[in-house]
């Protein structure tokens, strides 16, 4: 599983997740998580609350993912 796939799978529930949680659950370092989040944020695949250090999948992107799988 790629790092990107792992992050998307973790965020697929649509809930807010802490950046620290993403690092710990996927075994990724801070730099890698920041790179993945920057990419996902650039294309509006995720929403980031920088003040609280939280991230969640963009509901529109989640809908697109679900539709493409089914």
N, C-alpha and C positions, 0 to 999 in steps of 0.2 A: 504494500500500500504506500502510495506517495505521501509526502508530508501534507500536500494540499488536500488530498482525499481524506486523510486523517482528521484534519481540521474541519473540513466540511461535514464529515460524519459526526464529529463531536457537536457541532453547532446545529445539526439537523433538527433538533428538538424545538428550535425557535426561541429558547430561553437565553437570558443573558448569562455569559460565562466570563469568569475572571481570566485575565491574561496568564496569571500564575497557574490557574487550573489547567489551561490549555497546555502550558509547558510541562506540568507535572504528569498529566494524564497521557500525553503523547511522547514524553521523554525527549522533548526538544529544548534546545537552549534559547535564551531570550532573543538573541540576534535572529535566529531562524524564525521564531514566531513573529517577530516584528516584520521580517521580510514577507512572510506569507500574508500577514494582516495588511501590509501596505499594498500588496497586489490585489487582494480581495476588496479592499476599500477603494482603490483607484477605479475599479470597474463596478462599484456600488453593489458588490455581492454580500457585503456585511455592513452593519452599523456599529460604530465604535463610540463608546462613552469614555473619552480619554481622561476626564476628571476622576472617574471611578475605576478606571482600568478594566472596563467590561467590553465585551463584544458579543454580537448575536447576528445570525444570518438575516439578510434582508428578506422580508416576507414574500416579495415579488420573485426574488431569485429562488427561494425555497419552492414556491409554486411551480416555477419553470422546471426545477429539478425533478419534482414529483411527477409532473406531466410527461417529462422525457423518459422516465423509468417505466411508466405504465403504458 
